[in-house]
Amino acid sequence: MSEVVLKNICKIFQEKKVVCDLNLTIKEGEFLTLLGPSGCGKTTTLNMIAGLETVTLGEVFVGGKKYNDIPARRRNIGMVFQSYALFPHMTVDQNIAFGLKIQKKSRLEIFEKLEWVKAMLQLMDKGRRYPRELSGGERQRVALGRALVLSPQVLLLDEPLSNLDQELRESMTTELKKIHQNVGCTMIYVTHNQMEAMRMSDRIAILKEGRLMQCDTPMNIFNQPKNRFVATFIGAPAMNMFPAKVTVQDGESFVDIDGIRLCLEKDRSIALLESKGREVTAGIRPQQIFYFKDREGRRHSDTDVDAEILLVEPLGERLMVTAKMGKREMVFFMISDRVPVPGERLSTVIDGRHIHLFDRESGERIALGE
């Protein structure tokens, strides 16, 4: 296990900055995910750590040692790619042990490490099989085992689950988390799937156009996104966004969306008094809009909002509803014995404790009173 430190990392391709002044510290033994849309610089950053791409500007440190000029073959870093890259003419045992044989390890050490990794990855009965005889999930575990037996300082994973079907992705997501807990290796994982990132990571680093938007724990990113991009990128379905402004009445401030006034917590309401008239973007997650048959347990910050149903999508234990709030569409969840129909009107409750405000121009979070 080793700490990885990226200091002002830049990568330039044909005069275009693909990664821009990236500063990031991955703690020893941490599972950190690089998350972002396609083309944001995730894989390029991973390749610079591995030594597969040169660093244009900045410094890479692993375990306190500068790695910029160390060739990839001399870096004790394991990497698992999107493609399994297994040797088709070799058995599972031979594929996993290949790196150890190249390093000329003893037969006893090879045997011990091989048995250890096969037991951990549930491959004990697959040792003599060839890759063509394995499922996609089993091939991915073989590729992972081949990296783990080398006891790398850092393990890099570049979208290793993207070729698997949904059921296998679900099981392998859980397996990867268990493997990290068992091995304790520093892991850096690349994906554009935010649910994978939320489930597995100790921290998530969100990139956009080569720049770091936010790096924090999954729950902090979900509950306190630093800007509008992070707010809409994290969460499924995406956060509802509305043009709004701050209004004041009787010593209290409200969030006004096309004449619909949403209440806030008292401390936050007082803090926003100085922002009267400020135009903002209000973000409300679908999980914070509720449908109740009764109104017991109301808070000061709750607001009743009348909505017209446009679309209902059953999700099994709950319904995902698209409805019209005034002139604006919003998405929320509800649990009901009866499936409502388009055109029906119902009363929802918006929890003012969880209204996110962003500056209309910069998109940065407005944290006054939080």
Steps between C-alpha positions, in 0.01 A plus 500: 500500500623848414371854491467653155547876461431692178640854502382744231475221244445607139478298181506677164411329172557707186486829692180398678497453877335166572582515872535844658692575822370195685587488870392185676618284791389136516556376853674174581251214481223721360252407227469814288291524185566739211152581371380711213357503148687354203800709400547670838854364554435205735690232305776744404558574869509127577748440217730776629509331842575165333769647278316423177472874427767762564421791731519830309514712814486424871620214719380150593605355837435143614604407852690828527712426190481708183384279213514736200814348346453139612393276207173306534674161528691616809199643681348259752151588380234251392247584232175334392365614164153517350593207275607190692825463297540135599725262308253268320749209480568506877289355782369707789796393716749589227340840434501596869856376561646652182635816668651302787686275254635805316632622836658156549330432831546159660254221423388497864430874505312476170290211633418679828399826332303318233299305757445813709363709214287218355337443839428871543359534146301175511702341220619187682331260258590699187879466503528266200241672285576728207354852464256383230344265758430778750217750540566873469503544877746213545734643235491836677592329829792325330626836369465644850680201653790540256553853632448417869756216519774752420423684830493844333541821696198636314233323296348691208169389348384652171125433458547126567126428520380679187498182286280307744123468495295669772476198730875436487575869553290497815676196646849613396444845654441331834793262444742784427402672824558176694836445328612849595404437862691171502813619319515859626684613187482861382254487209419760236191415297383668180134499395227721355238300692410709804318216680815284490697792639251568779488135609872421504698813575648644815522825303400610151692750286268652239664632183367725226705595194820400678433704814417378849150611599476340845668223699318372807316204649199371302248627755658846526495534122137389487387728784731797442600523132754775445344627178214446257695253284570268794141534621353384169766237429458318832162346576250297298274643380680833478431784739207723402629846403284815496572868426413678825561808711525578870198691633433646845174542693434569870867460589534162330660409169360252252601339173259621232447280192259672259291631791513180705669583830697222666576521871848459646643413841496799735879545527541481126203728444659766721842463332345554155321825595796696363457321164150639436427508127803290407440279197610143568455144377309284747578129503271243661575130491205272410559323833414822689156550343235299682139392457307454825144388570511689830682808621611396848856574596525813284814714534530877473714446189244278319296649215183355344523516122217410264615293199343363183617151404651466152662156511517205740778239485462197732827389662367209704484616859437863403392722212708761321272788411556789260266785586445867425558750781365826362685543169785262591536125482634305798572137576433333833429160655185382670370186666128442447253212487356658188687608187397858415421593142624788279292813552425420863590763757652426837666688781870443563727622779841651428748472787663844528793360698631347181457778243836563333575851374752579228620829358320563170817611318788294644303190600681494837315391815355772724570378852361790702333375816571132441 
